[in-house]
Amino acid sequence: MTKQDWFLPLAYDIAQAFAQHYVPALDAELTARGLGWPDVGALQAAMAADPAPLTAARNAARVPYHAEAALEAELAAAAAHGVLAADGRGGYRPTDLGREVYRTAMGLVAQTAAKLSDRVPAGTGRLADLLGQVVAACEAADIDTPSLAFSRTFDPGPGAPPMARVRRYNQDLIIFRDDAHVAAWRPYGVSGHAWEAFSHVWGDNVWGDRVATAAALAEKLGFRGYGEAEYAAALADLAARGWLAADGDAYGLTDAGRALREAAEDATDAHFFGPWPLGAAEAAEMRGLMEALRDALAADGGASAPAAG
């Protein structure tokens, strides 16, 4: 395995730089319909599951850090807003309105990719081919890949403009990193929210500031659907395993816990980069093409919002 430390920062930069070109229009469309980005997320998951119903349990398999009740509430909210319909058996399907909103969102993405075709670097087609090779290899990885499978549902096809293909493959690999990380921590036999709590007490390679108490975890990660009591129980369990040590209400990693968490990060990298089929020259070529594309996309001003799809 050759670790490509440059890849994920570049991938995130490209995703955000592309999003700036369509997010304002999509945001205006959602606002006009009385919808929000959580509705888009729920709708997208339902479209990926279609024609099967989407359930909170199915979502939880892909997002193991969320409480299933919170995922159910998100689906119910999207149903209340008219983009999903409950089937009375715990499942949800897109409504006609939902399909219309989805087509509008994906249409904006496709239009943006086409519009940018004359300004992206000439090597963008080659970049799409290289990224596609990596994605295909990751699909064959020997780990569970529910997030990557979800992302691949939205592939625009080989005939799409190179920018559209690059965008999809870029999203695929960002999302595959989630699968790689879950595969790294699952063998330790802890729950998703306990592992996430452990990571945020560790404080490296996570968003936001390090936190040390159950109350701080509940505040920072409240969107996951767990409260202070659940995080207190998780921290106590982690301490019982010898991974954390308590100092009053605050927790910090023990030497054993730090070594374990760092080993999990190394395992994540092994799962993520292990399948890559590119040699050193091709990896360097891909890096250069990604840097050129990032710079071209970022030449205009930007918008900050989730990147649908």
C-alpha positions as CSV (number, residue, x, y, z in Angstrom):
1,M,0.0,0.0,0.0
2,T,1.2,3.5,-0.9
3,K,-0.5,6.2,1.2
4,Q,-1.4,9.2,-0.9
5,D,-1.8,11.9,1.8
6,W,-2.6,14.5,-0.8
7,F,-5.7,12.8,-2.1
8,L,-8.5,13.6,0.4
9,P,-7.7,17.3,0.9
10,L,-7.7,17.7,-2.9
11,A,-10.9,15.7,-3.3
12,Y,-12.7,17.8,-0.7
13,D,-11.4,21.0,-2.4
14,I,-12.8,19.8,-5.8
15,A,-16.1,18.8,-4.3
16,Q,-16.5,22.3,-2.7
17,A,-15.3,24.1,-5.8
18,F,-17.7,22.3,-8.0
19,A,-20.6,22.9,-5.5
20,Q,-20.1,26.6,-5.6
21,H,-21.4,26.6,-9.2
22,Y,-24.8,25.0,-8.6
23,V,-25.6,25.2,-4.8
24,P,-27.0,28.8,-4.9
25,A,-29.5,27.7,-7.6
26,L,-30.5,24.5,-5.8
27,D,-30.7,26.3,-2.5
28,A,-33.2,28.8,-4.0
29,E,-35.2,26.0,-5.5
30,L,-35.4,24.2,-2.1
31,T,-36.4,27.4,-0.3
32,A,-39.1,28.1,-2.9
33,R,-40.6,24.7,-2.2
34,G,-40.3,25.0,1.6
35,L,-37.6,22.3,1.7
36,G,-34.2,22.0,3.3
37,W,-31.0,20.1,2.9
38,P,-32.0,17.3,5.3
39,D,-35.0,16.6,2.9
40,V,-32.5,16.3,0.1
41,G,-30.4,13.8,2.1
42,A,-33.4,11.7,2.9
43,L,-34.7,11.9,-0.6
44,Q,-31.4,10.9,-2.1
45,A,-31.2,7.8,0.2
46,A,-34.7,6.8,-0.8
47,M,-33.8,7.2,-4.5
48,A,-30.8,5.0,-4.0
49,A,-33.0,2.3,-2.4
50,D,-35.7,2.6,-5.0
51,P,-37.7,0.5,-5.9
52,A,-37.3,-1.1,-2.4
53,P,-38.5,1.0,0.5
54,L,-36.0,2.9,2.5
55,T,-36.0,2.2,6.2
56,A,-34.1,3.7,9.1
57,A,-32.3,0.4,9.7
58,R,-31.0,0.5,6.1
59,N,-29.8,4.0,6.6
60,A,-28.1,3.0,9.9
61,A,-26.1,0.3,8.1
62,R,-24.5,3.1,6.1
63,V,-24.4,5.7,8.9
64,P,-23.6,3.7,12.0
65,Y,-22.9,6.8,14.2
66,H,-26.6,7.9,14.2
67,A,-29.3,6.7,16.5
68,E,-31.8,4.7,14.5
69,A,-34.6,6.8,16.1
70,A,-32.9,10.0,14.7
71,L,-32.7,8.5,11.2
72,E,-36.4,7.6,11.5
73,A,-37.2,11.2,12.5
74,E,-35.4,12.5,9.4
75,L,-37.4,10.2,7.2
76,A,-40.6,11.2,8.9
77,A,-39.8,14.9,8.5
78,A,-39.1,14.4,4.8
79,A,-42.5,12.6,4.5
80,A,-44.2,15.5,6.3
81,H,-42.6,17.8,3.7
82,G,-44.1,15.7,0.9
83,V,-41.0,14.3,-0.7
84,L,-41.3,10.8,0.8
85,A,-44.4,8.7,1.6
86,A,-44.5,6.2,4.5
87,D,-45.7,2.7,3.5
88,G,-47.1,1.9,7.0
89,R,-44.5,-0.9,7.5
90,G,-41.5,1.3,8.5
91,G,-40.5,2.0,4.9
92,Y,-40.5,5.2,2.8
93,R,-40.6,5.7,-0.9
94,P,-40.2,8.9,-3.0
95,T,-43.4,10.7,-3.9
96,D,-44.0,12.3,-7.3
97,L,-42.9,15.6,-5.7
98,G,-39.8,13.9,-4.4
99,R,-38.9,12.5,-7.8
100,E,-39.4,16.0,-9.3
101,V,-37.2,17.6,-6.7
102,Y,-34.6,14.9,-7.3
103,R,-34.6,15.4,-11.1
104,T,-34.3,19.1,-10.5
105,A,-31.3,18.7,-8.3
106,M,-29.5,16.2,-10.5
107,G,-30.4,18.3,-13.5
108,L,-28.6,21.3,-12.0
109,V,-25.6,19.1,-11.3
110,A,-25.6,17.9,-14.9
111,Q,-26.1,21.4,-16.4
112,T,-23.2,22.7,-14.3
113,A,-20.9,19.9,-15.5
114,A,-21.8,20.7,-19.1
115,K,-21.4,24.4,-18.6
116,L,-18.0,24.0,-17.1
117,S,-16.8,21.7,-19.9
118,D,-15.2,24.6,-21.8
119,R,-13.2,25.8,-18.8
120,V,-11.9,22.7,-17.2
121,P,-8.4,21.6,-18.1
122,A,-7.9,19.5,-21.2
123,G,-6.8,16.5,-19.0
124,T,-10.1,16.2,-17.2
125,G,-11.1,13.2,-19.4
126,R,-7.8,11.5,-18.4
127,L,-8.5,12.3,-14.8
128,A,-11.9,10.7,-15.1
129,D,-10.3,7.5,-16.4
130,L,-7.8,7.4,-13.6
131,L,-10.3,8.0,-10.9
132,G,-12.6,5.4,-12.5
133,Q,-9.9,2.8,-12.2
134,V,-9.5,3.6,-8.5
135,V,-13.2,3.4,-7.9
136,A,-13.6,0.1,-9.7
137,A,-10.8,-1.4,-7.6
138,C,-12.4,-0.1,-4.4
139,E,-15.7,-1.7,-5.4
140,A,-13.9,-5.0,-5.4
141,A,-12.3,-4.4,-1.9
142,D,-12.6,-7.2,0.7
143,I,-14.6,-5.0,3.1
144,D,-18.3,-4.1,3.3
145,T,-18.9,-1.0,1.2
146,P,-22.5,0.2,1.8
147,S,-21.5,3.9,1.4
148,L,-19.6,3.3,-1.8
149,A,-22.5,1.2,-3.2
150,F,-24.9,4.1,-2.3
151,S,-22.7,6.6,-4.1
152,R,-22.3,4.5,-7.2
153,T,-26.1,4.5,-7.6
154,F,-25.8,8.0,-8.9
155,D,-23.2,7.3,-11.6
156,P,-24.0,9.5,-14.7
157,G,-22.7,6.8,-17.1
158,P,-19.6,6.6,-19.4
159,G,-21.2,9.0,-21.9
160,A,-21.4,11.9,-19.5
161,P,-19.1,14.9,-19.8
162,P,-15.7,14.3,-18.2
163,M,-16.5,16.8,-15.4
164,A,-19.6,14.9,-14.5
165,R,-17.7,11.7,-14.3
166,V,-14.9,13.2,-12.3
167,R,-17.4,14.7,-9.8
168,R,-19.0,11.3,-9.3
169,Y,-15.8,9.4,-8.9
170,N,-14.5,12.1,-6.6
171,Q,-17.6,11.8,-4.4
172,D,-17.3,8.0,-4.5
173,L,-13.9,8.0,-3.1
174,I,-14.6,10.6,-0.4
175,I,-17.5,8.3,0.7
176,F,-15.5,5.1,0.4
177,R,-13.2,6.5,3.1
178,D,-16.2,6.1,5.5
179,D,-16.4,2.4,4.6
180,A,-12.7,2.0,5.1
181,H,-12.9,3.6,8.6
182,V,-15.9,1.5,9.7
183,A,-14.0,-1.6,8.6
184,A,-11.1,-0.5,10.8
185,W,-13.1,0.0,14.0
186,R,-15.8,-2.7,13.8
187,P,-13.4,-5.5,15.0
188,Y,-13.1,-3.7,18.3
189,G,-16.7,-4.5,19.1
190,V,-17.9,-1.1,20.1
191,S,-21.0,0.8,19.0
192,G,-20.8,3.5,16.4
193,H,-21.6,6.3,18.7
194,A,-19.1,5.1,21.3
195,W,-16.3,4.9,18.7
196,E,-17.2,8.4,17.5
197,A,-17.1,9.7,21.1
198,F,-13.7,8.0,21.5
199,S,-12.4,9.7,18.3
200,H,-13.6,13.2,19.4
201,V,-11.9,12.7,22.8
202,W,-8.8,11.8,20.9
203,G,-9.3,14.9,18.8
204,D,-7.1,14.1,15.8
205,N,-8.6,13.7,12.3
206,V,-12.0,14.9,13.4
207,W,-14.0,18.1,12.7
208,G,-14.1,20.8,15.3
209,D,-12.4,20.9,18.7
210,R,-11.5,18.1,20.9
211,V,-14.1,17.4,23.6
212,A,-13.7,15.6,26.9
213,T,-17.0,15.2,28.6
214,A,-20.4,13.6,27.9
215,A,-22.1,17.0,28.0
216,A,-19.7,18.4,25.4
217,L,-20.1,15.3,23.2
218,A,-23.9,15.6,23.4
219,E,-23.6,19.3,22.4
220,K,-21.2,18.7,19.5
221,L,-22.8,15.5,18.2
222,G,-26.4,16.2,19.1
223,F,-27.5,15.8,15.5
224,R,-26.7,12.0,15.9
225,G,-29.6,11.6,18.2
226,Y,-27.8,10.6,21.4
227,G,-28.0,12.6,24.6
228,E,-25.6,13.1,27.5
229,A,-26.7,9.9,29.3
230,E,-25.9,7.8,26.3
231,Y,-22.5,9.4,25.9
232,A,-21.7,9.1,29.6
233,A,-22.4,5.4,29.3
234,A,-20.2,5.1,26.2
235,L,-17.3,6.9,27.9
236,A,-17.6,4.7,31.0
237,D,-17.5,1.6,28.7
238,L,-14.4,3.0,27.0
239,A,-12.8,3.6,30.3
240,A,-13.6,0.1,31.5
241,R,-11.8,-1.2,28.3
242,G,-8.7,0.7,29.4
243,W,-8.9,3.1,26.4
244,L,-9.8,6.2,28.4
245,A,-9.0,7.5,31.9
246,A,-11.4,9.7,33.9
247,D,-10.6,12.9,35.7
248,G,-13.9,13.9,37.2
249,D,-16.3,14.3,34.4
250,A,-13.5,14.7,31.8
251,Y,-11.8,11.9,29.9
252,G,-8.5,11.5,28.1
253,L,-6.9,8.7,26.2
254,T,-4.6,6.3,28.0
255,D,-1.4,5.2,26.3
256,A,-3.2,1.9,25.3
257,G,-6.1,3.9,24.0
258,R,-4.0,6.2,22.0
259,A,-2.0,3.3,20.5
260,L,-5.3,1.6,19.6
261,R,-6.8,4.7,18.0
262,E,-3.7,5.4,16.0
263,A,-3.7,1.7,14.8
264,A,-7.3,2.1,13.7
265,E,-6.3,5.2,11.7
266,D,-3.5,3.1,10.1
267,A,-6.0,0.4,9.3
268,T,-8.3,2.9,7.7
269,D,-5.6,4.0,5.4
270,A,-4.8,0.4,4.5
271,H,-8.4,-0.3,3.7
272,F,-8.7,3.0,1.7
273,F,-5.5,2.9,-0.2
274,G,-4.9,-0.8,-0.4
275,P,-7.1,-1.5,-3.4
276,W,-5.7,1.4,-5.5
277,P,-4.3,0.0,-8.8
278,L,-2.2,3.0,-9.8
279,G,1.6,3.0,-9.9
280,A,3.7,5.9,-8.7
281,A,3.7,7.7,-12.1
282,E,-0.1,7.4,-12.5
283,A,-0.7,8.6,-9.0
284,A,1.5,11.6,-9.6
285,E,-0.3,12.3,-12.8
286,M,-3.6,12.1,-11.1
287,R,-2.5,14.5,-8.4
288,G,-1.4,17.1,-11.0
289,L,-4.7,16.8,-12.9
290,M,-6.7,17.2,-9.7
291,E,-4.7,20.3,-8.7
292,A,-5.3,21.8,-12.1
293,L,-9.0,21.1,-11.9
294,R,-9.3,22.4,-8.4
295,D,-7.7,25.7,-9.5
296,A,-9.9,26.0,-12.5
297,L,-13.1,25.4,-10.6
298,A,-12.2,27.7,-7.8
299,A,-11.4,30.6,-10.1
300,D,-14.9,32.1,-9.5
301,G,-16.4,33.0,-6.2
302,G,-17.9,30.3,-4.0
303,A,-20.9,29.2,-2.0
304,S,-20.9,27.2,1.2
305,A,-23.5,24.5,1.5
306,P,-23.8,20.7,1.2
307,A,-22.9,19.1,-2.1
308,A,-26.0,17.1,-3.1
309,G,-25.4,13.8,-4.7
